[in-house]
């Protein structure tokens, strides 16, 4: 499998005086919708597209529910999801309050199967862009 990348010139946000550098930036080759994924999965299984859609929709609804309960969601060799927070600190443990949590973000750690596929990606060089915000 191959993924195209563009070359992007970026400045250093922590040191605006530093010379800009060039970095590879992955170029999307498109999008795949849930419906398209359902059709692909149905072709690989004995389930109809309708049954596959119902199963996937149900599965996708369960993941955030379990994360909201504080659970780590393990999906075998695919990987695991968990929640991470950003928060403001306090001077002592007694002063820590839930209101100090400023955001909650989902995190994903790929499993062995996922990593093996990622390790097999071949990168193809694309064009140079001068987008310093990318």
C-alpha positions as CSV (number, residue, x, y, z in Angstrom):
1,X,0.0,0.0,0.0
2,X,1.2,3.5,-0.7
3,X,0.4,6.9,0.7
4,X,1.2,10.2,-1.0
5,X,2.8,13.1,0.9
6,X,3.3,16.7,0.1
7,X,6.3,18.8,1.2
8,X,5.2,21.7,3.5
9,X,7.4,24.6,4.7
10,X,6.7,25.4,8.3
11,X,8.1,27.9,10.8
12,X,8.9,27.1,14.4
13,X,6.0,28.4,16.5
14,X,8.1,28.6,19.7
15,X,10.9,30.5,17.9
16,X,9.6,32.7,15.1
17,X,13.2,33.8,14.3
18,X,14.4,30.3,13.5
19,X,14.6,29.4,9.8
20,X,11.7,27.6,8.3
21,X,12.0,23.9,7.6
22,X,10.4,21.5,5.1
23,X,8.4,18.6,6.4
24,X,6.5,15.7,4.8
25,X,2.7,16.0,5.2
26,X,0.4,13.1,4.4
27,X,-2.0,13.9,1.5
28,X,-5.4,12.4,1.7
29,X,-6.4,10.3,-1.2
30,X,-10.1,10.6,-0.4
31,X,-12.7,9.5,2.1
32,X,-14.5,6.2,2.7
33,X,-18.0,6.5,4.1
34,X,-19.6,4.1,6.6
35,X,-21.8,2.8,3.8
36,X,-18.8,2.0,1.6
37,X,-17.1,0.3,4.6
38,X,-20.3,-1.7,5.2
39,X,-20.3,-2.9,1.5
40,X,-16.6,-3.9,1.8
41,X,-17.2,-5.8,5.0
42,X,-20.4,-7.5,3.7
43,X,-18.4,-8.8,0.7
44,X,-16.0,-10.5,3.2
45,X,-18.6,-12.1,5.3
46,X,-21.8,-14.0,5.2
47,X,-23.8,-11.0,6.5
48,X,-26.0,-8.9,4.2
49,X,-25.2,-5.2,3.9
50,X,-28.3,-4.3,6.0
51,X,-27.2,-6.7,8.8
52,X,-23.6,-5.4,8.6
53,X,-24.8,-1.8,8.8
54,X,-26.9,-2.7,11.9
55,X,-24.0,-4.5,13.5
56,X,-21.5,-1.7,12.8
57,X,-23.9,1.1,13.9
58,X,-24.5,-0.8,17.2
59,X,-20.8,-1.5,17.7
60,X,-19.9,2.2,17.1
61,X,-22.6,3.3,19.6
62,X,-21.2,1.0,22.3
63,X,-17.6,2.3,22.1
64,X,-18.3,5.9,23.4
65,X,-20.8,4.5,25.9
66,X,-18.1,2.3,27.4
67,X,-15.5,5.1,27.3
68,X,-18.0,7.4,29.2
69,X,-18.1,4.7,31.9
70,X,-14.4,5.0,32.3
71,X,-13.6,1.7,30.5
72,X,-10.7,1.0,28.1
73,X,-12.2,-0.5,25.0
74,X,-10.0,-3.3,23.7
75,X,-10.5,-4.4,20.1
76,X,-8.0,-7.3,20.0
77,X,-5.1,-6.9,17.6
78,X,-6.8,-3.8,16.1
79,X,-6.1,-1.7,19.2
80,X,-7.5,0.0,22.2
81,X,-9.4,3.2,22.9
82,X,-9.3,5.2,26.2
83,X,-10.0,8.7,27.4
84,X,-7.4,11.3,28.2
85,X,-8.1,14.6,29.9
86,X,-6.3,18.0,30.0
87,X,-6.7,19.9,33.2
88,X,-5.5,22.8,35.3
89,X,-3.3,22.0,38.3
90,X,-3.8,22.7,42.0
91,X,-1.4,23.5,44.7
92,X,-2.4,20.5,46.8
93,X,-4.3,17.2,46.4
94,X,-7.1,18.5,48.6
95,X,-7.7,21.4,46.2
96,X,-8.2,19.1,43.1
97,X,-11.8,19.3,41.7
98,X,-13.5,17.8,38.7
99,X,-14.1,21.4,37.4
100,X,-10.3,21.6,36.7
101,X,-10.8,19.2,33.8
102,X,-10.8,21.4,30.7
103,X,-11.2,18.8,28.0
104,X,-11.8,15.1,27.4
105,X,-10.3,13.5,24.3
106,X,-10.4,9.9,23.0
107,X,-7.1,8.2,22.4
108,X,-6.2,5.2,20.3
109,X,-3.3,2.8,20.6
110,X,-3.0,0.5,17.6
111,X,-2.6,-3.2,18.2
112,X,-0.3,-5.7,16.5
113,X,-2.4,-6.1,13.3
114,X,-2.9,-2.4,12.9
115,X,0.8,-1.6,13.5
116,X,1.9,-4.3,11.0
117,X,-0.3,-2.7,8.3
118,X,1.1,0.8,9.1
119,X,4.7,-0.5,9.0
120,X,4.0,-1.7,5.5
121,X,3.0,1.7,4.1
122,X,5.2,3.0,1.2
123,X,5.3,6.8,1.0
124,X,5.3,8.5,-2.4
125,X,6.6,12.1,-2.6
126,X,4.2,14.7,-4.0
127,X,4.5,18.5,-4.4
128,X,5.9,21.4,-2.4
129,X,3.4,23.8,-0.7
130,X,4.1,26.9,1.3
131,X,1.3,26.3,3.9
132,X,2.8,27.1,7.3
133,X,-0.5,26.4,9.1
134,X,-0.8,22.7,8.0
